[in-house]
């Protein structure tokens, strides 16, 4: 008889993981089991953890952000966090989610790291507008975040943006000083964060801080479960109808474990690119969200590098009458292809029939060829390039 799929949260993430293996929902994996044991140890150390319970519970996010009074220092013995690193599709997010669900911490938050940084930039901008004579928004920002969460769980920790790199060191130093415990998943080892980017020397103290405050565990699972899932999915659905929409709904659920994502805003060269929903490295948008707006190569590059899969609804027939949208779609496909981003789409026709005649039809031939290749098992087996 199988173990229950949902054991009591008070038992911790390791029993939850073993129950899913016993129920056949997960395949046995030695590396995942080791990570679950490590998370179980952290779960024990965090039970009832609350480094500053005197923070006023009735204060809202913005009110706490504006507060000048510093949060008391964390007591000695603050638990070390965990940095779970490994290749894509190895189960890092799944394991962290099990841990987060079981964590016996009243104030906790689980968020995609990119979204967290977007929230920080927006809050800093609002603070500077209200306090033009004060130069340092980091302490009040850290007060606000630590008042909301003693445990922060970050999915897909990655640093591509110089604006993020410039504030991370001081922000995390302030968060750790306030007793915040961090658990993060990443495809990149700490020593390789922001590697090869201008200004990395100024970023090195942050890497040292991460290695000091977080135990680093390499998840060396042999199987890429994410690529296995998408290899079993049809990725092109035509025509655009109810059946195609249901197929894309099912694909999003299969790839993310969620029926719906949350809105995400990417900042690109000072502009904002909005995705209606995204979760766990999968974004979903309508064709017009990405190709009906004046977006360019840098915008599509941001989409292709931030997400390993794009679910795109409603690609229309293309031609001279809507060539602006067709040209943007060509640029989008080029960015996705170059970074091995996977595409699941609904369209009015197969790739070879999307742009059949008229001026610039020949230009679309390469795009049609790439769209066809992107449905192949060989392409779907390729790792995402960030």
C-alpha positions as CSV (number, residue, x, y, z in Angstrom):
1,X,0.0,0.0,0.0
2,X,1.4,3.4,-1.0
3,X,2.3,6.0,1.6
4,X,0.0,9.0,1.7
5,X,0.8,11.6,-0.9
6,X,0.3,14.5,1.5
7,X,1.8,13.6,4.9
8,X,1.4,16.1,7.7
9,X,3.4,19.3,7.1
10,X,4.7,19.1,10.6
11,X,6.7,16.0,9.5
12,X,8.9,18.0,7.2
13,X,9.9,17.9,3.5
14,X,11.7,14.6,3.6
15,X,8.6,12.5,4.4
16,X,6.7,14.6,1.9
17,X,9.3,13.7,-0.8
18,X,9.4,10.0,0.1
19,X,5.6,9.9,0.0
20,X,5.5,11.2,-3.5
21,X,8.1,8.7,-4.6
22,X,6.1,5.9,-3.0
23,X,3.0,7.1,-4.7
24,X,4.7,7.0,-8.1
25,X,4.5,10.8,-8.6
26,X,8.3,11.1,-8.6
27,X,10.9,8.7,-9.8
28,X,13.5,7.6,-7.2
29,X,16.6,9.8,-7.5
30,X,19.6,9.6,-5.1
31,X,20.6,13.3,-5.6
32,X,17.0,14.5,-4.9
33,X,16.8,12.3,-1.8
34,X,20.1,13.8,-0.5
35,X,18.8,17.3,-1.1
36,X,15.5,16.4,0.7
37,X,17.6,15.2,3.7
38,X,19.5,18.5,3.8
39,X,16.3,20.5,3.6
40,X,14.9,18.3,6.4
41,X,17.8,19.3,8.6
42,X,17.2,23.0,7.9
43,X,13.4,22.5,8.5
44,X,14.3,21.2,12.0
45,X,16.5,24.2,12.8
46,X,13.8,26.6,11.6
47,X,10.9,25.3,13.6
48,X,9.2,28.3,15.2
49,X,11.9,30.7,14.0
50,X,11.0,34.3,14.5
51,X,14.0,36.7,14.9
52,X,12.0,39.8,15.7
53,X,8.4,39.0,16.7
54,X,8.0,42.5,18.2
55,X,7.6,44.0,14.6
56,X,4.0,45.4,14.5
57,X,1.8,43.0,12.7
58,X,-0.8,45.6,11.8
59,X,1.7,47.7,9.7
60,X,1.3,47.3,6.0
61,X,4.1,46.8,3.5
62,X,4.5,50.4,2.5
63,X,4.1,51.6,6.1
64,X,6.9,49.3,7.2
65,X,9.0,50.4,4.2
66,X,8.8,54.0,5.3
67,X,9.7,53.3,8.9
68,X,13.0,54.6,10.0
69,X,13.5,52.6,13.2
70,X,15.9,49.7,12.5
71,X,14.8,46.1,13.1
72,X,16.8,44.5,16.0
73,X,19.7,42.4,15.1
74,X,19.1,38.7,14.8
75,X,20.1,36.6,17.8
76,X,23.2,34.4,17.6
77,X,22.7,31.0,16.1
78,X,20.6,32.2,13.1
79,X,20.3,29.1,10.9
80,X,22.4,28.9,7.7
81,X,20.4,29.1,4.6
82,X,20.7,26.9,1.5
83,X,21.8,27.5,-2.1
84,X,20.6,24.6,-4.2
85,X,22.4,24.6,-7.5
86,X,22.1,22.2,-10.5
87,X,21.3,22.0,-14.1
88,X,17.8,22.8,-15.3
89,X,15.0,20.3,-14.8
90,X,16.6,18.4,-11.9
91,X,13.8,19.0,-9.4
92,X,15.3,22.0,-7.5
93,X,12.0,24.0,-7.5
94,X,10.0,21.0,-6.6
95,X,12.2,20.3,-3.6
96,X,12.2,23.9,-2.4
97,X,8.4,24.0,-2.7
98,X,8.0,21.0,-0.5
99,X,10.3,22.6,2.0
100,X,8.4,25.9,1.9
101,X,5.0,24.3,2.3
102,X,6.3,22.4,5.4
103,X,8.4,25.2,6.9
104,X,7.2,26.0,10.5
105,X,7.9,29.8,10.1
106,X,5.0,32.2,10.5
107,X,6.5,34.9,8.3
108,X,7.7,33.3,5.1
109,X,7.7,34.2,1.4
110,X,8.4,32.2,-1.8
111,X,9.1,34.2,-4.9
112,X,10.8,34.0,-8.3
113,X,14.1,35.9,-7.9
114,X,13.5,38.1,-10.9
115,X,10.2,39.2,-9.6
116,X,11.7,39.9,-6.2
117,X,14.3,42.2,-7.8
118,X,11.6,44.0,-9.8
119,X,9.6,44.6,-6.6
120,X,12.8,46.0,-5.0
121,X,13.5,48.4,-7.8
122,X,9.9,49.6,-7.8
123,X,9.9,50.2,-4.1
124,X,13.2,52.0,-4.1
125,X,11.9,54.2,-6.9
126,X,8.8,55.1,-4.9
127,X,10.9,55.7,-1.8
128,X,13.3,58.1,-3.6
129,X,10.3,60.1,-5.0
130,X,9.0,60.5,-1.5
131,X,12.4,61.2,0.1
132,X,14.4,63.2,-2.4
133,X,16.8,64.5,0.2
134,X,17.7,61.0,1.6
135,X,20.3,59.0,-0.3
136,X,20.0,55.5,1.1
137,X,16.9,53.4,0.6
138,X,18.5,50.1,1.5
139,X,18.0,50.0,5.3
140,X,14.2,50.8,5.1
141,X,13.8,48.3,2.3
142,X,15.5,45.6,4.3
143,X,13.3,46.6,7.3
144,X,10.3,46.1,5.2
145,X,11.3,42.8,3.7
146,X,12.5,41.3,7.0
147,X,9.2,42.4,8.7
148,X,7.3,40.4,6.1
149,X,9.5,37.3,6.0
150,X,12.0,35.7,8.3
151,X,12.3,33.0,5.6
152,X,12.8,33.9,2.0
153,X,12.7,31.2,-0.7
154,X,14.0,32.3,-4.1
155,X,13.4,30.3,-7.2
156,X,15.8,30.6,-10.2
157,X,18.4,32.9,-8.5
158,X,20.3,34.5,-11.3
159,X,21.9,37.9,-11.9
160,X,22.0,39.4,-15.4
161,X,21.3,43.0,-14.7
162,X,23.9,45.5,-13.5
163,X,21.2,47.4,-11.7
164,X,20.5,44.2,-9.6
165,X,24.2,43.6,-9.1
166,X,24.7,47.0,-7.6
167,X,22.2,46.7,-4.8
168,X,22.4,43.0,-4.0
169,X,25.4,43.1,-1.7
170,X,24.2,45.8,0.6
171,X,20.6,44.6,0.6
172,X,21.4,41.0,1.5
173,X,23.9,42.1,4.1
174,X,21.1,44.1,5.7
175,X,18.7,41.2,5.4
176,X,21.1,38.7,7.0
177,X,21.8,41.2,9.8
178,X,18.1,41.2,10.5
179,X,18.0,37.4,10.8
180,X,16.4,36.6,7.5
181,X,17.2,33.0,6.3
182,X,17.4,32.5,2.6
183,X,16.9,29.3,0.6
184,X,17.5,29.6,-3.2
185,X,17.5,27.5,-6.3
186,X,19.8,28.3,-9.2
187,X,21.3,26.9,-12.4
188,X,24.5,28.9,-11.6
189,X,27.1,28.2,-8.8
190,X,27.8,31.3,-6.6
191,X,31.3,31.7,-8.0
192,X,29.9,31.9,-11.6
193,X,27.2,34.6,-10.8
194,X,27.5,37.6,-13.0
195,X,30.6,36.1,-14.6
196,X,32.1,37.9,-17.5
197,X,30.0,41.0,-17.0
198,X,31.3,44.6,-16.6
199,X,31.5,45.6,-13.0
200,X,31.8,42.1,-11.6
201,X,34.7,43.0,-9.3
202,X,32.3,45.2,-7.3
203,X,30.0,42.1,-7.2
204,X,32.5,39.7,-5.7
205,X,31.8,40.7,-2.0
206,X,28.2,39.6,-2.5
207,X,29.4,36.2,-3.7
208,X,31.5,35.9,-0.6
209,X,28.5,36.8,1.5
210,X,26.3,34.2,-0.1
211,X,28.9,31.5,0.5
212,X,29.2,32.6,4.1
213,X,25.5,32.7,5.0
214,X,24.2,29.9,2.7
215,X,25.4,26.3,2.5
216,X,25.9,25.4,-1.2
217,X,24.5,22.0,-2.3
218,X,25.0,20.8,-5.9
219,X,22.1,18.7,-7.0
220,X,23.7,16.2,-9.4
221,X,20.6,14.4,-10.6
222,X,21.3,12.5,-13.8
223,X,17.9,13.1,-15.4
224,X,16.4,16.3,-16.8
225,X,12.8,15.9,-15.8
226,X,11.7,19.2,-17.3
227,X,13.0,18.2,-20.8
228,X,11.4,14.8,-20.4
229,X,8.0,16.5,-19.7
230,X,8.1,18.8,-22.7
231,X,9.4,16.0,-25.0
232,X,6.1,14.3,-24.4
233,X,4.0,17.3,-25.3
234,X,2.7,18.4,-28.7
235,X,4.1,21.9,-29.1
236,X,2.2,23.3,-32.1
237,X,-1.6,23.5,-32.2
238,X,-3.7,24.7,-35.2
239,X,-6.1,26.2,-35.9
240,X,-6.7,28.7,-33.0
241,X,-9.8,27.3,-31.4
242,X,-11.1,26.0,-28.1
243,X,-9.3,22.7,-28.5
244,X,-5.9,24.5,-29.0
245,X,-6.6,26.8,-26.0
246,X,-7.3,23.7,-23.8
247,X,-4.1,22.1,-25.1
248,X,-2.1,25.1,-24.1
249,X,-3.8,25.2,-20.7
250,X,-2.8,21.6,-20.2
251,X,0.8,22.2,-21.4
252,X,1.2,25.1,-19.0
253,X,-0.1,23.0,-16.1
254,X,2.1,20.1,-17.0
255,X,5.3,22.2,-17.2
256,X,4.7,24.3,-14.1
257,X,2.4,22.4,-11.8
258,X,0.2,25.5,-11.8
259,X,-3.0,26.3,-13.7
260,X,-2.0,30.0,-13.9
261,X,1.1,32.1,-13.4
262,X,1.4,35.7,-12.2
263,X,2.2,38.9,-14.2
264,X,5.9,39.6,-14.7
265,X,7.6,42.8,-15.7
266,X,11.0,42.7,-17.3
267,X,13.1,45.9,-17.3
268,X,15.1,46.2,-20.6
269,X,17.2,49.3,-21.2
270,X,14.9,51.4,-19.1
271,X,11.7,50.0,-20.7
272,X,9.3,47.6,-19.3
273,X,8.2,44.4,-21.1
274,X,5.1,42.9,-19.5
275,X,4.2,39.2,-19.6
276,X,0.6,38.4,-18.5
277,X,1.6,35.3,-16.6
278,X,4.7,33.3,-15.7
279,X,5.8,30.8,-13.1
280,X,8.8,28.5,-12.7
281,X,10.6,29.6,-15.8
282,X,7.5,29.3,-18.1
283,X,5.9,32.4,-19.5
284,X,2.5,32.6,-21.3
285,X,1.3,35.4,-23.5
286,X,-1.0,36.3,-26.4
287,X,0.7,36.9,-29.8
288,X,-0.3,40.6,-29.6
289,X,1.3,40.9,-26.1
290,X,4.7,40.4,-27.7
291,X,4.3,41.1,-31.4
292,X,1.5,43.7,-31.5
293,X,3.6,46.2,-29.5
294,X,6.7,48.1,-30.5
295,X,9.2,45.7,-29.0
296,X,12.7,45.0,-30.4
297,X,15.6,42.5,-30.3
298,X,16.7,43.4,-26.7
299,X,13.1,42.8,-25.4
300,X,12.9,39.4,-27.1
301,X,16.3,38.5,-25.8
302,X,15.2,39.2,-22.3
303,X,12.2,36.9,-22.8
304,X,14.4,34.2,-24.3
305,X,16.9,34.3,-21.5
306,X,14.6,34.7,-18.5
307,X,12.2,31.9,-19.4
308,X,13.1,28.4,-20.6
309,X,9.6,28.0,-22.2
310,X,7.2,30.4,-23.9
311,X,3.5,29.4,-24.3
312,X,2.2,31.7,-27.0
313,X,-1.5,31.9,-27.8
314,X,-3.1,33.0,-31.1
315,X,-0.4,33.3,-33.8
316,X,-2.4,34.7,-36.8
317,X,-1.8,34.2,-40.5
318,X,0.9,36.7,-41.5
319,X,1.5,38.7,-44.7
320,X,2.2,42.2,-46.1
321,X,-1.0,43.6,-44.5
322,X,0.4,42.9,-40.9
323,X,4.1,42.9,-41.7
324,X,5.1,44.9,-38.6
325,X,3.8,42.1,-36.5
326,X,5.3,39.5,-38.7
327,X,8.7,41.2,-38.5
328,X,8.5,41.2,-34.7
329,X,7.5,37.6,-34.7
330,X,10.6,36.7,-36.9
331,X,12.8,38.5,-34.3
332,X,11.1,36.8,-31.4
333,X,11.6,33.3,-33.0
334,X,15.2,34.1,-33.7
335,X,15.8,35.0,-30.0
336,X,14.0,31.9,-28.8
337,X,15.9,29.7,-31.2
338,X,19.3,31.1,-30.4
339,X,18.8,30.5,-26.7
340,X,17.1,27.1,-27.1
341,X,14.0,28.4,-25.5
342,X,11.1,26.0,-26.0
343,X,7.9,27.3,-27.7
344,X,4.4,25.8,-27.2
345,X,2.0,27.7,-29.5
346,X,-1.4,27.9,-31.0
347,X,-1.5,29.2,-34.6
348,X,-3.9,29.6,-37.5
349,X,-1.8,27.3,-39.6
350,X,1.3,25.1,-39.6
351,X,4.6,27.1,-39.8
352,X,5.1,26.6,-43.6
353,X,1.6,28.0,-44.2
354,X,1.7,31.0,-41.8
355,X,3.1,33.4,-44.4
356,X,2.5,31.9,-47.8
357,X,2.4,34.7,-50.3
358,X,3.1,38.4,-50.9
359,X,6.1,40.6,-50.2
360,X,8.6,39.3,-47.7
361,X,7.2,35.7,-47.9
362,X,10.7,34.5,-48.8
363,X,12.0,36.2,-45.6
364,X,9.7,34.1,-43.5
365,X,11.0,30.8,-44.9
366,X,13.9,30.6,-42.4
367,X,11.5,31.4,-39.6
368,X,9.1,28.6,-40.7
369,X,12.1,26.2,-40.9
370,X,13.1,27.2,-37.3
371,X,9.6,26.8,-36.0
372,X,9.4,23.3,-37.5
373,X,12.8,22.4,-36.0
374,X,11.8,23.7,-32.6
375,X,9.1,21.0,-32.5
376,X,11.7,18.2,-33.0
377,X,12.8,15.9,-30.3
378,X,16.4,16.9,-30.8
379,X,15.6,20.6,-30.3
380,X,13.4,19.9,-27.2
381,X,16.3,17.9,-25.7
382,X,18.7,20.9,-25.9
383,X,19.5,22.8,-22.7
384,X,18.2,26.3,-22.3
385,X,21.0,28.9,-22.8
386,X,20.8,32.0,-20.6
